[in-house]
Amino acid sequence: MTQMQNNQSDQGGTCGAGCGCGHGAGDGANGQGDGHNHLSGHELLFPDMPFKGMKKRIKGAVKDVQLQQFVNDATLKKDVARTAMMNDTFGPNVLAVKELAGSIKQHTLDHLDRYLEQFIENAEKTGTVVHLAKDAAQAKEIALTIAKQKGSKLCVKSKSMVTEEVELLDGLESIGVETIETDLGEFILQLDGDAPSHIVTPMIHKNRVSVAKAFTRELGAEYTEDPQALTTIAREYLRKKFAEADLGMSGGNFLVAETGGVVICTNEGNGRLSTSVAKTHIAMVGIEKLIPKQEHLGVMLKVLARSSTGQPLTCYTHIMTGPKREIELDGPEEMHVILVDNGRTNALGADTREMLRCIRCGACLNTCPVYRKVGGHSYGAVYPGPIGSILTPMLRGMDNYKDMPNASSLCGACYDACPVRINIPKQLIHHRRVMNEQKMNHWFERFVMKSWTVAYGSKPLYLMSNKMNKVVSRLMSGKKDKGGKYVDHGWSKKMIGPLKGWTDQKDLMSPPSKSFRQWWNSEHDSKGGK
């Protein structure tokens, strides 16, 4: 077991109350909100399938002024920091570095079978026990079996998206294993019965007031909104749990095929304590986290930290290569790695493979105008935002998440931000095409598209539809001149049908009385056909 410690931050976090939430002492509506959600954490991430509640959640989110401020402020801050740090470090070579990182991941995915075999072989040489899980149920069952065999009573868990994906925490508690989230943001959400809404900063939708209330209610602490005091309360509570735990759970940011090592990046020190104090350590990691060699970490760690939080490096980079050796002072007596598929091989086709490059940095969420507006819980999935909109339908079934691929304006900001150059807009269009071909989308959408196809394939119908559009739009704008005629460029504030969703949020300009084609023809005719 080896560890690279980049600075002295230990179980204290990187902002505000140390939770990675992005909110400081004066957050939100003067810090008075508590980010309360009426759904349980499980209901937020694992709704009944197929998930039909996304539009309802979005309508609630866009009306929540506090949520808008929390999410927008935090994501904007991180997006600005990412851009500045990438440019400061790599200058004109930013795109080249991203292309390099993407090519490393793409090469690994193109030869995934080879690197999986290499990782398993080298991990087992270090004494690590490797398990393969085809789906979430099997991954959870493997972890629960190990916990039962060891007679585990208390588990300390480092932040991990794949353990959220397989609902591991509920599983451990169902067999009597007390399980404590040790990432400060996740810990606060656990106290509140809430769920993460961002893949990097899980409690981005909350502020210090909700933290203070949770600590007073659940831990019996004296009420305080001071970030340092709140961090101290959490540190003292978690330190006791670390010392008492007999099982440590973690995910993994990278798997190194060359060494059989598992790499964890944290800012709070909880990853180190979760994996080195308890006698048994289980790392549950998706198979797409593989990279070929340790030297590739030089690139991947740089783009991960900068894209995620705008840091040069995370405070701790922990590289685990097997259980504790005789010459080592700390580390687990037993180490297990559970390699999880759970739908990932479904995405290995040529059209969708690139989405598995994702290193879970969250940059696409931070820059996405849709995510900033609706927050993470609107998506009803473990993975929200742009990457979630392409990944979740592959992992949990496209017929279960029909609305997610449409939750994007295709502006391309996510593609520009991605440190491994995943063309997310292209993937979203692919999903939409598949849904249309398999008739998963709403019948009215298919009807409109078919009508447009027919109209645009016929000149008379095309001209007639344009005239109808102008008449309806100008009537809806309600703007007239002194002579009582409807004028050009009136603003429609309330439309019907598919455009109602647009005018609920924005005004729609009505078209001018003369189209470009009409203007061109009149100009052409006035000049004698020249």
C-alpha positions in Angstrom: 0.0 0.0 0.0 1.4 3.4 -0.9 0.1 6.9 -0.5 0.9 10.3 -2.0 -0.1 13.1 0.3 -0.2 16.5 -1.5 -0.9 18.8 1.5 -1.9 18.7 5.1 -5.7 18.9 4.7 -7.1 16.1 6.7 -10.9 15.4 7.1 -11.6 19.0 6.8 -12.9 19.6 3.3 -12.2 22.3 0.8 -14.9 24.8 1.2 -17.5 26.2 3.6 -18.3 23.6 6.1 -15.8 21.2 4.6 -18.4 19.4 2.6 -17.5 20.4 -0.9 -20.9 22.0 -1.4 -19.5 25.2 -2.9 -21.4 27.4 -0.4 -19.7 29.8 1.9 -20.8 31.6 5.1 -23.3 33.9 3.3 -24.9 31.4 1.0 -28.4 31.4 -0.4 -31.1 33.6 0.9 -28.9 35.1 3.6 -28.1 31.5 4.6 -31.6 30.9 5.8 -32.7 28.0 3.6 -32.2 24.3 4.4 -32.6 22.7 1.0 -35.3 20.4 2.2 -36.8 17.9 -0.2 -40.0 15.9 0.6 -38.8 12.7 -1.2 -36.5 10.2 0.5 -33.0 9.8 -0.7 -33.9 6.4 -2.2 -37.0 7.9 -4.0 -34.9 10.7 -5.4 -32.4 8.4 -7.1 -34.4 5.2 -7.6 -37.9 6.2 -8.6 -40.4 3.7 -9.9 -39.6 2.5 -13.4 -40.2 3.7 -16.0 -39.4 7.1 -14.6 -42.2 9.5 -15.6 -41.6 12.2 -13.1 -38.8 14.2 -14.6 -41.0 16.9 -16.0 -42.8 17.3 -12.7 -39.5 17.6 -10.8 -38.2 20.1 -13.3 -41.3 22.3 -12.9 -40.7 22.3 -9.1 -37.0 23.0 -9.5 -37.4 26.0 -11.7 -39.7 27.6 -9.2 -37.3 27.0 -6.3 -35.4 30.3 -6.1 -33.1 29.0 -3.3 -32.1 25.9 -5.3 -31.4 28.1 -8.3 -29.1 30.3 -6.3 -27.3 27.4 -4.6 -26.7 25.4 -7.7 -26.0 28.2 -10.1 -23.5 30.0 -7.7 -21.6 26.8 -7.0 -21.4 25.4 -10.5 -20.5 28.8 -12.0 -17.7 29.2 -9.5 -16.3 25.7 -10.3 -16.6 26.2 -14.0 -14.7 29.5 -13.9 -12.0 27.9 -11.7 -11.7 24.9 -14.1 -11.2 27.1 -17.1 -8.7 29.3 -15.4 -6.6 26.4 -14.0 -6.6 24.5 -17.3 -5.5 27.6 -19.2 -2.9 28.6 -16.6 -1.4 25.1 -16.6 -1.5 24.1 -20.2 -1.9 27.4 -22.1 -2.5 26.8 -25.8 -2.1 23.0 -25.3 -5.3 22.5 -23.4 -7.1 20.8 -26.2 -4.0 18.6 -26.9 -3.9 17.5 -23.3 -7.6 16.6 -23.3 -7.1 14.7 -26.5 -4.3 12.8 -24.9 -6.4 11.9 -21.8 -9.2 10.9 -24.1 -7.0 8.7 -26.2 -5.6 6.9 -23.1 -9.2 6.0 -22.0 -10.3 5.2 -25.6 -7.4 2.8 -26.1 -8.2 1.1 -22.8 -11.8 0.6 -23.8 -10.8 -0.7 -27.2 -8.8 -3.4 -25.5 -10.8 -3.7 -22.3 -10.6 -7.5 -22.2 -6.8 -7.5 -22.3 -6.5 -4.9 -19.6 -9.1 -6.5 -17.4 -7.1 -9.8 -17.5 -3.9 -7.9 -16.8 -5.4 -6.0 -13.8 -6.8 -9.1 -12.3 -3.5 -11.0 -12.6 -1.4 -8.2 -11.1 -3.9 -7.4 -8.4 -4.0 -11.0 -7.3 -0.2 -11.1 -7.2 -0.3 -8.4 -4.5 -2.8 -10.4 -2.4 -5.9 -8.6 -3.5 -9.0 -10.8 -4.0 -10.8 -9.8 -7.2 -14.5 -10.5 -7.8 -16.5 -9.9 -11.1 -20.1 -8.7 -10.9 -22.3 -8.6 -14.0 -25.0 -6.4 -12.5 -25.9 -4.3 -9.4 -27.5 -7.2 -7.6 -24.5 -9.4 -7.9 -22.1 -6.6 -6.9 -24.1 -6.0 -3.8 -24.4 -9.7 -2.9 -20.6 -10.1 -3.2 -20.0 -7.2 -0.8 -22.7 -8.4 1.7 -21.3 -12.0 1.6 -17.8 -10.6 2.5 -19.3 -8.5 5.3 -21.2 -11.5 6.7 -18.1 -13.8 6.6 -16.1 -11.2 8.5 -18.8 -10.6 11.0 -18.7 -6.9 10.3 -20.6 -4.6 12.6 -19.4 -1.1 11.5 -18.5 0.0 8.0 -16.9 3.4 7.1 -17.5 4.3 3.5 -15.6 6.6 1.3 -17.4 8.5 -1.4 -18.3 6.3 -4.4 -20.8 6.7 -7.2 -20.8 3.0 -8.1 -21.8 2.0 -4.5 -24.7 4.5 -4.9 -25.5 2.8 -8.2 -25.9 -0.6 -6.6 -27.6 0.7 -3.4 -24.9 -0.8 -1.2 -25.6 1.3 1.9 -29.2 0.0 2.2 -27.9 -3.5 1.6 -25.3 -3.3 4.4 -27.8 -1.9 6.9 -30.3 -4.6 6.0 -27.8 -7.3 7.4 -27.1 -5.3 10.5 -23.9 -3.5 9.5 -23.9 0.1 10.6 -22.6 2.1 7.7 -21.3 5.6 7.9 -20.6 7.9 4.9 -17.3 9.6 5.6 -17.2 12.1 2.8 -18.6 15.2 4.7 -21.1 16.1 2.1 -22.4 12.5 1.9 -22.4 12.2 5.7 -24.7 15.3 6.0 -27.0 13.9 3.3 -27.1 10.6 5.2 -28.1 12.4 8.4 -30.9 14.2 6.5 -32.1 11.1 4.6 -31.3 13.0 1.4 -29.4 12.0 -1.8 -26.5 13.4 -3.7 -27.4 15.8 -6.5 -23.9 16.2 -8.1 -21.3 13.5 -8.8 -18.5 15.5 -7.1 -20.2 18.0 -4.7 -23.0 15.8 -3.5 -24.8 18.4 -1.3 -24.6 21.3 -3.8 -28.3 21.9 -3.2 -27.9 22.6 0.6 -26.2 25.2 2.7 -24.6 25.6 6.1 -28.0 26.1 7.8 -29.1 22.6 6.8 -25.8 21.3 8.1 -26.3 23.0 11.4 -29.8 21.7 11.8 -28.8 18.1 10.9 -25.9 18.1 13.4 -28.1 19.5 16.2 -30.9 17.1 15.4 -28.9 13.9 14.8 -25.7 14.3 16.7 -26.9 16.4 19.6 -24.4 19.1 18.9 -24.9 22.7 20.0 -26.4 24.8 17.1 -23.8 26.7 15.2 -23.5 28.0 11.6 -19.8 28.6 11.8 -18.1 26.5 9.1 -15.0 25.7 11.1 -17.1 24.7 14.1 -19.3 22.4 12.0 -16.2 20.8 10.5 -14.8 20.1 13.9 -18.1 18.5 15.0 -18.0 16.2 12.0 -14.3 15.4 12.4 -14.7 14.4 16.1 -17.7 12.2 15.3 -16.1 10.5 12.3 -12.7 9.9 13.9 -14.4 7.7 16.5 -16.1 5.7 13.8 -12.9 5.3 11.9 -11.2 3.9 15.0 -14.1 1.5 15.7 -14.8 0.2 12.1 -14.0 -3.3 11.1 -14.9 -2.8 7.4 -13.9 -0.1 5.0 -15.7 0.5 1.7 -14.5 2.7 -1.2 -14.8 3.2 -4.9 -11.9 4.0 -7.2 -11.0 6.8 -9.5 -8.7 4.7 -11.6 -7.6 1.0 -11.8 -4.0 0.5 -13.0 -3.7 -2.6 -15.1 0.1 -2.6 -14.9 0.3 -2.8 -11.1 -3.2 -4.0 -10.1 -3.5 -0.8 -8.1 -6.7 1.0 -7.1 -6.4 4.8 -7.1 -8.6 7.1 -4.9 -8.5 10.9 -5.0 -10.0 12.8 -2.1 -9.8 16.3 -0.5 -10.7 15.3 3.1 -8.5 12.4 4.0 -11.5 10.1 4.5 -10.4 7.9 1.7 -7.1 7.1 3.4 -8.8 6.4 6.7 -11.6 4.3 5.3 -9.2 2.0 3.5 -6.3 1.7 5.9 -7.7 1.5 9.4 -10.4 -1.3 9.2 -9.2 -4.9 9.0 -11.1 -5.5 5.7 -11.3 -3.2 2.7 -13.6 -3.6 -0.2 -13.2 -1.4 -3.3 -16.2 -1.5 -5.7 -15.2 -0.1 -9.1 -16.7 0.1 -12.6 -14.7 -1.8 -15.2 -14.4 1.4 -17.3 -12.0 2.9 -14.7 -9.1 1.0 -16.1 -6.0 2.7 -17.5 -3.0 0.7 -18.9 0.0 2.0 -16.9 0.9 3.9 -13.8 2.7 6.6 -15.9 -0.7 7.5 -17.4 -1.8 8.8 -14.0 0.5 11.8 -14.7 -2.1 12.9 -17.3 -5.3 11.6 -15.8 -4.7 13.1 -12.3 -3.9 16.5 -13.7 -7.1 16.7 -15.8 -9.3 15.2 -13.1 -8.4 17.7 -10.4 -8.5 20.7 -12.6 -11.7 19.8 -14.3 -13.4 18.8 -11.1 -12.6 21.5 -8.6 -10.1 23.8 -10.3 -7.2 22.4 -8.2 -3.7 21.5 -9.4 -4.2 18.1 -7.6 -6.6 16.7 -5.1 -5.3 16.9 -1.5 -4.8 13.1 -1.3 -4.0 10.6 -4.0 -4.1 7.1 -2.5 -2.8 4.2 -4.5 -3.6 0.8 -3.0 -1.8 -2.3 -4.1 -3.0 -5.1 -1.9 -3.4 -5.6 1.9 -0.9 -4.5 4.5 2.6 -6.0 4.2 4.8 -7.1 7.1 7.0 -4.0 6.9 4.0 -1.6 6.7 2.5 0.1 9.8 -1.1 0.5 8.5 -3.4 -0.9 6.0 -6.1 -3.6 5.8 -5.4 -7.2 6.6 -7.6 -8.2 3.6 -8.4 -6.3 0.4 -11.2 -7.1 -2.1 -11.9 -5.5 -5.4 -15.3 -5.9 -7.0 -15.2 -5.1 -10.7 -18.7 -4.0 -11.7 -20.3 -4.2 -15.2 -23.9 -3.4 -14.6 -24.7 -2.4 -18.1 -21.3 -0.9 -19.1 -20.6 -3.6 -21.7 -23.9 -2.6 -23.3 -22.2 0.7 -24.1 -19.1 -0.9 -25.7 -20.6 -0.7 -29.2 -18.9 1.6 -31.7 -21.6 4.3 -31.5 -21.6 4.6 -27.7 -18.2 3.5 -26.4 -16.8 6.9 -25.9 -19.2 7.7 -23.1 -17.3 5.1 -21.0 -14.2 7.4 -21.0 -15.9 9.5 -18.3 -13.7 10.1 -15.2 -16.6 11.5 -13.1 -15.1 15.0 -12.8 -18.4 16.8 -13.0 -17.2 19.5 -15.4 -20.1 18.9 -17.8 -22.6 19.4 -14.9 -20.9 22.6 -13.8 -21.1 24.1 -17.3 -24.5 22.8 -18.4 -27.3 25.5 -18.5 -30.0 22.9 -18.0 -28.3 21.3 -14.9 -27.8 24.8 -13.4 -31.5 25.5 -13.8 -33.0 22.2 -12.6 -30.4 20.7 -10.2 -29.5 17.0 -9.9 -32.5 15.5 -8.3 -34.7 16.4 -11.3 -33.0 13.6 -13.3 -34.1 10.8 -10.9 -30.9 9.0 -11.2 -27.5 8.5 -9.6 -25.8 10.1 -12.6 -27.4 13.5 -13.4 -26.5 16.2 -15.9 -25.2 15.8 -19.4 -23.1 12.7 -18.7 -26.0 11.1 -16.8 -28.3 11.8 -19.7 -26.3 9.5 -21.9 -25.0 7.1 -19.3 -28.1 6.4 -17.2 -30.2 5.1 -20.2 -27.4 2.7 -21.1 -27.1 1.4 -17.5 -30.7 1.3 -16.5 -32.6 1.0 -19.8 -33.5 3.6 -22.3 -37.2 2.8 -22.0 -36.9 3.7 -18.3 -35.4 7.1 -18.9 -37.0 8.5 -22.0 -36.9 12.1 -21.0 -33.2 12.3 -20.0 -31.7 12.4 -23.6 -34.0 15.4 -24.3 -32.9 17.3 -21.2 -30.3 19.3 -23.3 -30.2 22.2 -25.6 -27.2 20.6 -27.5 -25.3 23.8 -26.9 -22.0 21.9 -26.7 -20.7 23.4 -23.5 -20.3 20.0 -22.0 -18.2 18.8 -24.9 -15.9 21.9 -24.5 -15.5 21.2 -20.8 -15.0 17.5 -20.9 -11.3 16.6 -20.1 -11.5 13.3 -22.1 -13.3 14.8 -25.1 -16.6 12.8 -24.9 -18.9 14.2 -27.6 -21.9 14.3 -25.4 -24.2 16.2 -27.8 -23.5 13.5 -30.4 -24.3 10.8 -27.9 -27.5 12.6 -26.9 -28.6 12.7 -30.6 -27.7 9.0 -30.9 -30.1 8.2 -28.0 -32.8 10.3 -29.5 -32.5 8.6 -32.8 -32.7 5.1 -31.2 -35.7 6.2 -29.2 -37.4 7.5 -32.4 -36.6 4.3 -34.3 -37.9 2.1 -31.5 -41.0 4.4 -31.1 -40.1 5.1 -27.4 -40.7 8.9 -27.8 -44.2 10.4 -27.4 -46.6 9.9 -30.3 -47.1 13.6 -30.6 -43.4 14.2 -31.2 -43.4 11.6 -34.0 -46.5 13.2 -35.4 -44.9 16.6 -35.5 -41.7 15.3 -37.1 -43.6 13.4 -39.7 -45.7 16.4 -40.5 -42.6 18.6 -40.9 -41.1 15.9 -43.2 -44.2 15.9 -45.4 -44.5 19.7 -45.4 -40.8 20.4 -46.1 -40.8 17.9 -48.9 -43.6 19.8 -50.7 -43.1 23.4 -51.9 -46.9 24.3 -51.7 -47.2 22.7 -48.2 -44.0 24.4 -47.1 -45.2 27.9 -48.2 -48.6 27.3 -46.7 -47.1 26.2 -43.3 -44.9 29.3 -43.2 -48.0 31.5 -43.8 -49.9 29.7 -41.1 -47.0 30.1 -38.7 -46.8 33.8 -39.3 -50.5 34.3 -38.8 -50.7 32.3 -35.6 -47.5 33.8 -34.1 -48.5 37.4 -34.9 -52.0 36.9 -33.5 -50.5 35.4 -30.3 -48.2 38.4 -29.9 -51.2 40.7 -29.8 -49.1 43.7 -30.8 -50.7 46.2 -33.2 -49.8 49.5 -34.8 -52.0 52.6 -34.7 -53.9 51.4 -37.8 -54.9 48.2 -36.0 -52.6 45.9 -38.0 -50.4 43.3 -36.3 -46.8 44.5 -36.5 -43.5 42.7 -37.1 -41.5 41.4 -34.1 -44.2 41.3 -31.5 -43.5 39.1 -28.5 -45.7 36.2 -27.7 -45.9 35.6 -24.0 -48.2 32.6 -24.0 -48.3 30.0 -26.7 -50.1 26.7 -26.9 -49.1 23.1 -27.7 -45.3 22.3 -27.8 -44.4 26.0 -27.5 -46.1 26.4 -24.2 -43.1 25.1 -22.4 -40.9 27.8 -24.0 -43.2 30.7 -23.3 -43.7 29.6 -19.7 -40.1 30.7 -19.3 -39.3 33.1 -22.1 -41.1 35.3 -24.6 -41.2 34.2 -28.3 -40.7 36.7 -31.1 -43.2 36.5 -33.9 -41.8 36.4 -37.4 -41.8 39.4 -39.7 -44.6 39.9 -42.3 -42.1 39.2 -45.1 -39.9 36.1 -45.1 -36.3 36.1 -46.4 -37.4 34.2 -49.5 -40.1 36.9 -50.2 -37.6 39.6 -49.6 -35.0 38.0 -51.9 -37.6 37.5 -54.7 -38.8 41.0 -54.5 -35.2 42.4 -54.6 -34.4 40.1 -57.4 -37.4 41.1 -59.5 -36.9 44.9 -58.8 -33.4 44.6 -60.3 -34.6 43.1 -63.5 -33.8 39.5 -62.6 -30.1 40.1 -62.0 
